[in-house]
């Protein structure tokens, strides 16, 4: 869009921590700590004024699990005229209504921590969701025009050629 030409991309973090306890991730912190919204608003204004920011990469470890917080973030980013994406999204933390709300408030992408297309490996990782939940979340994104790159990993202890192939099939099906 012409009004967004020459705008910069800024990465911000609004929280630290996660509601999950995945085996591959750090586990020394319990819960999530959120930066208060007024402080985030000041940071966003700073990056708009100082760096001509037009797009925010919201790099939380657990975006969307706290609906009140994520909806506030979407609202303030939209009010500031920002396009944005969120990373570290859990497929069980967003509903169709959430995705629609985010999209209506300037969200262009949600990056889910899919990790694997193998239920066996998801269970080893203690992701606490099913492969079908991944499809549900990504299908909702597609319906609402929200891009969704899937974060996957291979080589988890217990990974086999079969489980890696299942992840490849998931990626192929999504594509």
Secondary structure as the mmCIF struct_conf table of DSSP 4:
data_model
#
loop_
_struct_conf.conf_type_id
_struct_conf.id
_struct_conf.beg_label_comp_id
_struct_conf.beg_label_asym_id
_struct_conf.beg_label_seq_id
_struct_conf.end_label_comp_id
_struct_conf.end_label_asym_id
_struct_conf.end_label_seq_id
HELX_RH_3T_P HELX_RH_3T_P1 UNK A 2 UNK A 4
TURN_TY1_P TURN_TY1_P1 UNK A 5 UNK A 6
HELX_LH_PP_P HELX_LH_PP_P1 UNK A 7 UNK A 7
STRN STRN1 UNK A 8 UNK A 12
STRN STRN2 UNK A 15 UNK A 18
BEND BEND1 UNK A 19 UNK A 19
TURN_TY1_P TURN_TY1_P2 UNK A 23 UNK A 24
BEND BEND2 UNK A 25 UNK A 25
BEND BEND3 UNK A 28 UNK A 29
STRN STRN3 UNK A 31 UNK A 34
HELX_RH_AL_P HELX_RH_AL_P1 UNK A 37 UNK A 51
STRN STRN4 UNK A 53 UNK A 58
BEND BEND4 UNK A 61 UNK A 62
STRN STRN5 UNK A 63 UNK A 63
TURN_TY1_P TURN_TY1_P3 UNK A 64 UNK A 64
BEND BEND5 UNK A 65 UNK A 66
HELX_RH_AL_P HELX_RH_AL_P2 UNK A 67 UNK A 79
TURN_TY1_P TURN_TY1_P4 UNK A 80 UNK A 81
STRN STRN6 UNK A 83 UNK A 89
TURN_TY1_P TURN_TY1_P5 UNK A 91 UNK A 92
BEND BEND6 UNK A 93 UNK A 93
HELX_RH_AL_P HELX_RH_AL_P3 UNK A 96 UNK A 104
TURN_TY1_P TURN_TY1_P6 UNK A 105 UNK A 106
STRN STRN7 UNK A 107 UNK A 115
BEND BEND7 UNK A 117 UNK A 117
HELX_RH_AL_P HELX_RH_AL_P4 UNK A 119 UNK A 125
TURN_TY1_P TURN_TY1_P7 UNK A 126 UNK A 126
BEND BEND8 UNK A 129 UNK A 129
HELX_RH_AL_P HELX_RH_AL_P5 UNK A 131 UNK A 143
TURN_TY1_P TURN_TY1_P8 UNK A 144 UNK A 145
STRN STRN8 UNK A 147 UNK A 147
HELX_LH_PP_P HELX_LH_PP_P2 UNK A 149 UNK A 149
STRN STRN9 UNK A 150 UNK A 152
TURN_TY1_P TURN_TY1_P9 UNK A 157 UNK A 158
HELX_RH_AL_P HELX_RH_AL_P6 UNK A 161 UNK A 174
#
